[in-house]
């Protein structure tokens, strides 16, 4: 099976997606527990768990990107290198 994207783009997407999953998971957790820094003022959302659920869905999208890009990076390492003459 051939990769769809180049190796460099696949690795960049994999690393970026991993950071996205971690950061969004932490933010979702903080909203779910109604952390004062996120829902403590009048202008912030009143329903922290609902916002946390939405952010968790965004983290799942990044997880899908991580799996796809990781598979592309793996496939690019298994491809034989082509020498230009």
C-alpha positions, 0 to 999 in steps of 0.5 A: 500500500502506498502512502497518500502524503509524503513522509515529512508531512505525515510526521508533522501531522502526527506530532501536531495531532498528538499535541492537540489530543493532549492539550484538548483532553486537559482542557476538556477535563478542566471544563468537566470538573467546572474548574474555577479558571475556566467557568469562574466568572460571569461571562464564562459558560455556565454549563462546564460539562457541556463545553467539556463534552464538545472539546472532547469531541474535538480531541477525538477528531485530532485522535483520528488525524493522529491515527491516519497520519501515523499510519501514513508515516508508518507506510512511508518507512516501509516503502523502498527508497527510489534512487534517481540516476 
